[in-house]
Amino acid sequence: MSAHPSNKTNSAPPPPLMGHRGGGPGGMFREVEKSKNTRGTLLRLWGYLRRQTLPLAFSTVLVMITAIVGLLGPFLMGKAIDTY
């Protein structure tokens, strides 16, 4: 037995059990807030992404190659089944 009192105080509330709570009923069906200045927003976004033009182009090409290779297997399998 210890002479010191235990320091087990829970100052923070426990985290919610499942997902985000709030927004009230019908929160999913509310209208999405739109940008007031779409052109300005896109220009500002391009300003951030301009320095990343080469990596973005490279990753876009890799995504396209991955999609083509992913479709190539079932296509060739179908050709093999139909032919033989």
C-alpha positions in Angstrom: 0.0 0.0 0.0 1.3 3.4 -0.9 1.0 6.5 1.3 0.5 8.7 -1.8 -3.0 9.3 -3.1 -3.6 8.2 -6.7 -3.6 11.0 -9.3 -6.2 9.4 -11.6 -8.2 12.3 -12.7 -9.9 12.3 -16.1 -9.9 15.9 -17.2 -10.6 15.2 -20.8 -14.0 13.7 -21.9 -13.8 10.3 -23.6 -13.7 10.4 -27.4 -16.9 9.6 -29.4 -17.4 6.0 -30.2 -18.3 6.3 -33.8 -17.5 9.0 -36.4 -18.3 12.7 -36.5 -21.4 13.7 -34.5 -23.2 16.9 -35.1 -24.8 18.9 -37.8 -28.3 17.9 -36.7 -30.9 15.9 -38.7 -30.5 16.2 -42.5 -26.9 17.5 -42.2 -25.9 15.3 -45.1 -28.5 16.9 -47.4 -27.6 20.5 -46.9 -26.5 22.5 -49.9 -22.8 22.7 -50.4 -21.2 26.1 -49.8 -19.8 27.5 -53.1 -16.9 29.8 -53.6 -17.8 33.4 -54.0 -14.9 34.1 -56.3 -14.3 30.9 -58.3 -11.7 32.4 -60.7 -9.7 33.9 -57.8 -9.8 30.7 -55.9 -8.5 28.7 -58.9 -5.8 31.2 -59.6 -4.7 31.0 -55.9 -4.7 27.2 -56.1 -2.7 27.3 -59.3 -0.2 29.6 -57.5 0.3 26.8 -54.9 0.5 24.0 -57.5 2.7 25.8 -60.1 5.9 24.8 -58.3 4.7 21.1 -58.5 3.9 21.0 -62.2 6.4 18.3 -63.1 5.6 16.0 -60.2 1.9 16.4 -60.9 2.3 15.6 -64.6 4.5 12.6 -63.8 2.0 11.3 -61.3 -0.9 11.8 -63.8 1.0 9.8 -66.4 1.7 7.0 -63.8 -1.9 6.9 -62.9 -2.9 6.5 -66.6 -0.3 3.8 -67.1 -1.6 1.9 -64.0 -5.2 2.1 -65.3 -4.2 0.8 -68.7 -2.1 -2.1 -67.2 -5.0 -2.9 -64.9 -7.4 -3.1 -67.8 -5.0 -5.0 -70.0 -5.2 -8.3 -68.0 -9.0 -8.8 -68.2 -8.9 -7.7 -71.9 -6.2 -10.3 -72.8 -8.0 -13.0 -70.7 -11.2 -12.3 -72.6 -9.3 -12.6 -76.0 -7.8 -15.9 -74.8 -11.1 -17.3 -73.8 -12.9 -16.2 -77.0 -10.1 -17.4 -79.3 -9.2 -20.8 -77.7 
